[in-house]
Amino acid sequence: MMRIPLKFGDMNFETHHLVGFVWPLTSARTGEKYSVTLTDRGFTCTCVGAQMHGKCKHIKEVHDLLVSDD
């Protein structure tokens, strides 16, 4: 089941230059591998949390990386 992509108000997804990019992430706790994808509608992730609830820490991690000042 694919949920509606998660959006953040501080990003324009429709014209973002990284649309289509996939970030491979590995859980520090379990070692499981996940993929966070930036689409023109928001972020998606392959983890159970994103699939069931539409939110996950993997998406937040990628978002925060993209908008940080560092």
C-alpha positions in Angstrom: 0.0 0.0 0.0 1.5 3.3 -1.1 0.6 6.4 1.0 0.3 9.9 -0.3 3.9 11.4 -0.2 4.8 13.4 2.9 5.3 17.2 2.2 7.0 19.9 4.1 6.0 23.6 3.7 9.6 24.8 3.3 10.2 22.9 0.0 8.8 23.3 -3.5 8.6 19.7 -4.6 7.2 20.3 -8.1 10.3 22.1 -9.3 13.0 20.7 -7.0 16.2 19.7 -8.8 16.4 16.5 -6.8 13.0 15.0 -7.9 13.6 11.4 -8.6 16.7 11.1 -6.4 16.7 8.1 -4.0 18.6 8.2 -0.7 19.5 4.7 0.6 19.4 4.5 4.4 20.2 1.7 6.8 18.6 1.4 10.2 21.2 1.8 12.9 19.0 -0.4 15.2 18.1 -3.3 12.9 20.3 -3.0 9.9 17.3 -3.0 7.5 17.7 -0.9 4.4 15.2 1.7 3.3 14.8 4.1 0.3 13.6 7.6 0.6 12.6 9.1 -2.7 11.9 12.7 -3.5 8.9 13.0 -5.9 7.2 16.0 -7.4 4.5 15.4 -4.8 6.7 15.0 -1.7 8.8 12.3 0.0 8.2 8.6 0.0 9.9 5.9 2.0 9.9 2.1 1.8 9.7 1.6 5.6 6.7 0.2 7.4 6.0 3.5 9.3 5.7 5.4 6.1 3.6 2.8 4.5 1.2 2.5 7.4 1.2 6.0 8.9 2.5 8.3 6.1 5.3 9.5 8.4 8.7 8.2 9.3 12.0 9.3 10.7 13.9 8.5 7.5 11.9 11.1 5.5 12.5 13.7 8.3 16.2 12.9 8.3 16.5 13.5 4.5 14.4 16.6 4.7 16.5 18.0 7.5 19.6 17.3 5.6 18.3 19.1 2.6 17.2 22.3 4.4 20.0 22.6 6.9 22.4 25.6 6.7 25.5 23.4 7.1 
